[in-house]
Structure formats: structure tokens, C-alpha cells
Amino acid sequence: MAQVAAWKKQQGTPVDDPAREKVLLLRIEGLAAQYDLAPEMAREFMAAQIEAAKSLQRAYLAGDLPWPESAAQPTPLLQIRDALD
């Protein structure tokens, strides 16, 4: 999450991205249904993961967590997203 926070800081992008979050949550519901899992439970789980990630990003940006060396040269967000997706 430090890489994501570093990229957002460099680009002046907010931590919250409601449009992206909506897409991810809809995607996880669809995947859950494909695997006979409860879509609403999968959505709740993913929403909690998203909130945890945003909390970490905010902590880095607020200086509450030390930046790791890997965040010195932020990786482009699309590359990070490809790795996470």
C-alpha cells in the first residue's frame, strides 16, 4: 500500500476512488457467483479489504507510518493494479 500511497501523493490523487471501488465490488460479486459463493459476503469481504488499504494509505500520507525505501520511486498505479488484480 505504500507504493499506492506514494503514487497518489506524487500525482495529487485522492485516496478514495468510488468509481474504481464500485467496479471492483461488482466484479467480486460476479466472481463469487461463478464459484457458488455468496456474492454479498464476498462484497463485504472485499469492501473491508478496500477500507483497510485506504486506512494504510492515509497513515502513510499523514506520516503515521514510515515510508519504505520501495516507495521512493513510485510505481505507476496501473502496474500496481495489474499486480493486485
LOMAR-394133 format. One record per residue: y, x, z of N, C-alpha, C, O, CB in turn; residue in one letter; residue number from 1. Coordinates in steps of 0.1 Angstrom, whole numbers. Atoms other than C-alpha are relative to their C-alpha. Glycine has a CB too. Layout:
N
((Y,X,Z),(Y,X,Z),(Y,X,Z),(Y,X,Z),(Y,X,Z),"A",NUM);
...
//
This chain:
85
((-12,8,0),(0,0,0),(13,9,0),(23,4,-4),(0,-9,12),"M",1);
((-12,-9,0),(23,30,4),(5,2,-14),(17,2,-17),(-4,13,7),"A",2);
((-4,-2,14),(22,35,-34),(7,-12,-5),(17,-11,-12),(-13,3,-8),"Q",3);
((-6,12,5),(31,-1,-40),(14,-1,6),(24,-4,-1),(-8,-13,4),"V",4);
((-13,1,-7),(59,0,-14),(10,11,-6),(22,8,-9),(-1,3,15),"A",5);
((-8,-10,6),(72,33,-29),(5,-4,-14),(17,-1,-17),(-8,14,-1),"A",6);
((-5,4,13),(73,19,-64),(10,-11,1),(20,-10,-6),(-12,-5,-8),"W",7);
((-9,11,-1),(90,-13,-53),(14,6,5),(24,1,1),(-5,-10,10),"K",8);
((-13,-6,-5),(116,8,-34),(7,7,-11),(19,6,-13),(-3,11,12),"K",9);
((-6,-7,11),(122,30,-64),(6,-9,-10),(17,-6,-16),(-10,9,-7),"Q",10);
((-5,10,10),(126,0,-87),(10,-10,5),(16,-18,-2),(-12,-7,-6),"Q",11);
((-9,10,-6),(146,-21,-62),(-6,-14,-1),(1,-24,-2),(13,0,-7),"G",12);
((7,13,2),(119,-48,-65),(-3,-5,14),(-7,3,23),(-13,2,-8),"T",13);
((4,6,-14),(113,-72,-35),(-15,1,2),(-23,2,-7),(5,-14,1),"P",14);
((14,0,-4),(81,-71,-16),(-7,-13,-5),(-18,-12,-10),(-1,1,16),"V",15);
((6,13,4),(74,-108,-23),(1,-2,-15),(11,1,-21),(7,-11,8),"D",16);
((1,4,14),(63,-118,-57),(-8,-13,-2),(-20,-13,-5),(-7,12,-9),"D",17);
((7,13,-1),(55,-155,-55),(-8,-3,-13),(-18,-9,-13),(10,-11,3),"P",18);
((7,3,12),(46,-158,-92),(-13,7,-1),(-23,2,-5),(10,3,-12),"A",19);
((12,-8,1),(21,-130,-91),(-10,-4,11),(-22,-5,8),(3,15,3),"R",20);
((9,5,-11),(7,-143,-58),(-7,-13,-5),(-19,-15,-2),(7,-2,13),"E",21);
((5,13,5),(2,-177,-74),(-11,3,-10),(-22,-4,-9),(11,-9,-6),"K",22);
((10,-3,10),(-17,-162,-103),(-13,6,6),(-24,2,3),(6,10,-10),"V",23);
((11,-6,-7),(-39,-141,-80),(-8,-11,7),(-21,-11,7),(4,10,9),"L",24);
((6,10,-8),(-47,-171,-58),(-8,-10,-9),(-19,-14,-6),(9,-8,9),"L",25);
((7,9,10),(-56,-193,-88),(-12,7,-6),(-23,1,-7),(9,-5,-11),"L",26);
((11,-8,6),(-78,-165,-102),(-11,1,10),(-23,-1,6),(5,14,-4),"R",27);
((11,-1,-10),(-97,-161,-69),(-7,-13,2),(-19,-13,4),(6,5,13),"I",28);
((6,13,-1),(-103,-198,-67),(-10,-2,-12),(-21,-7,-9),(10,-11,0),"E",29);
((9,2,11),(-118,-198,-102),(-12,9,1),(-24,5,-2),(7,4,-13),"G",30);
((12,-9,-2),(-140,-168,-94),(-9,-5,10),(-21,-4,9),(5,14,3),"L",31);
((8,5,-11),(-152,-183,-62),(-9,-12,-5),(-21,-12,-2),(9,-5,11),"A",32);
((7,11,6),(-162,-215,-81),(-12,5,-9),(-22,-1,-8),(9,-9,-7),"A",33);
((11,-5,9),(-182,-194,-106),(-12,5,8),(-23,5,3),(6,11,-8),"Q",34);
((11,-5,-8),(-202,-179,-78),(-4,-9,11),(-10,-5,21),(5,14,6),"Y",35);
((4,10,-10),(-207,-211,-59),(5,3,14),(-2,0,24),(-15,-1,1),"D",36);
((-7,-2,-13),(-183,-201,-31),(10,-11,1),(15,-16,-9),(6,14,1),"L",37);
((-11,10,-3),(-158,-224,-15),(13,5,-5),(19,14,1),(0,-4,15),"A",38);
((-13,-5,5),(-126,-220,-36),(11,1,11),(19,10,11),(4,-8,-11),"P",39);
((-10,0,-10),(-104,-230,-7),(-1,11,11),(9,17,15),(1,-14,7),"E",40);
((3,-11,-9),(-120,-204,16),(4,13,-6),(10,22,0),(-14,0,5),"M",41);
((-4,-13,7),(-116,-177,-10),(15,1,-1),(20,12,0),(-7,0,-14),"A",42);
((-14,0,1),(-80,-187,-15),(6,4,13),(15,13,14),(5,-14,-4),"R",43);
((-5,-3,-14),(-73,-185,23),(-2,15,3),(7,21,8),(-7,-9,11),"E",44);
((3,-14,-3),(-90,-151,25),(9,9,-8),(15,18,-3),(-15,3,-4),"F",45);
((-9,-8,9),(-70,-137,-5),(14,-1,5),(22,9,5),(-2,-4,-14),"M",46);
((-14,2,-5),(-38,-152,9),(3,9,12),(13,15,14),(3,-15,3),"A",47);
((-1,-8,-12),(-44,-134,42),(1,15,-4),(8,23,2),(-12,-2,9),"A",48);
((0,-14,5),(-51,-101,23),(14,3,-6),(20,14,-4),(-11,2,-11),"Q",49);
((-13,-1,6),(-18,-106,4),(10,2,11),(19,11,10),(4,-11,-10),"I",50);
((-9,-1,-11),(1,-112,36),(-1,14,7),(9,19,11),(-2,-11,10),"E",51);
((2,-13,-7),(-14,-81,52),(6,12,-8),(12,21,-3),(-15,3,2),"A",52);
((-5,-10,8),(-5,-60,22),(15,0,0),(22,11,0),(-5,-2,-15),"A",53);
((-15,1,-1),(31,-73,23),(5,5,13),(16,11,14),(5,-14,-3),"K",54);
((-4,-5,-13),(33,-65,60),(0,15,0),(9,21,6),(-9,-5,11),"S",55);
((0,-15,1),(23,-29,53),(11,5,-8),(18,15,-4),(-14,5,-5),"L",56);
((-11,-4,9),(48,-26,25),(13,-1,8),(21,8,7),(1,-9,-13),"Q",57);
((-13,1,-8),(76,-39,48),(1,10,11),(12,15,13),(0,-14,6),"R",58);
((-1,-10,-10),(66,-15,75),(3,14,-6),(11,21,0),(-14,1,7),"A",59);
((-4,-13,7),(68,15,51),(15,-1,-3),(22,9,-1),(-8,2,-13),"Y",60);
((-14,1,4),(101,2,38),(10,1,11),(21,6,10),(3,-12,-9),"L",61);
((-8,0,-12),(115,-3,73),(0,13,7),(8,15,17),(-4,-11,9),"A",62);
((1,-13,-6),(105,32,83),(-9,-1,13),(-10,8,21),(13,5,4),"G",63);
((8,2,-12),(80,18,109),(-14,8,-2),(-21,11,8),(-3,-14,2),"D",64);
((12,-8,3),(51,37,92),(5,13,-8),(14,12,-17),(-10,-8,-9),"L",65);
((-3,-12,7),(53,73,79),(-5,-1,-14),(-16,-5,-17),(-5,13,7),"P",66);
((4,0,14),(52,77,41),(-10,11,-2),(-8,23,2),(12,2,-9),"W",67);
((9,-11,3),(21,96,30),(5,8,-12),(14,4,-19),(-14,-6,-4),"P",68);
((-5,-8,11),(26,125,6),(-3,-6,-14),(5,-4,-23),(-7,14,1),"E",69);
((3,6,13),(10,105,-22),(10,-10,-5),(11,-13,-16),(-14,-8,1),"S",70);
((-11,10,3),(40,81,-21),(12,8,-5),(22,1,-9),(3,-9,11),"A",71);
((-12,-7,4),(64,109,-30),(3,-2,-15),(15,-3,-19),(-2,15,2),"A",72);
((-2,3,14),(59,103,-67),(-8,-13,-3),(-20,-13,-6),(-6,12,-9),"Q",73);
((6,13,1),(52,66,-70),(-7,-2,-14),(-2,1,-24),(10,-11,2),"P",74);
((8,3,12),(25,55,-95),(6,-13,-5),(9,-22,3),(-15,-2,4),"T",75);
((-5,12,6),(37,28,-119),(-8,-12,5),(-21,-11,6),(0,0,-15),"P",76);
((6,11,-6),(29,-6,-104),(-11,-6,-9),(-21,-10,-3),(10,-11,2),"L",77);
((11,5,8),(8,-17,-134),(-12,8,1),(-23,2,0),(5,-1,-15),"L",78);
((12,-8,-2),(-15,12,-129),(-7,-3,13),(-19,-3,14),(4,15,-1),"Q",79);
((6,4,-13),(-19,3,-93),(-7,-13,0),(-18,-15,5),(12,0,11),"I",80);
((6,13,1),(-25,-33,-101),(-14,0,-8),(-23,-6,-4),(9,-10,-7),"R",81);
((13,-1,8),(-52,-23,-127),(-11,5,10),(-22,0,9),(2,10,-11),"D",82);
((10,-6,-10),(-70,-3,-99),(-3,-11,10),(-15,-12,14),(6,12,7),"A",83);
((3,10,-10),(-67,-32,-74),(-7,-12,-6),(-16,-18,0),(13,-5,6),"L",84);
((6,11,6),(-77,-59,-99),(-15,3,-3),(-22,-6,-9),(7,-5,-12),"D",85);
//
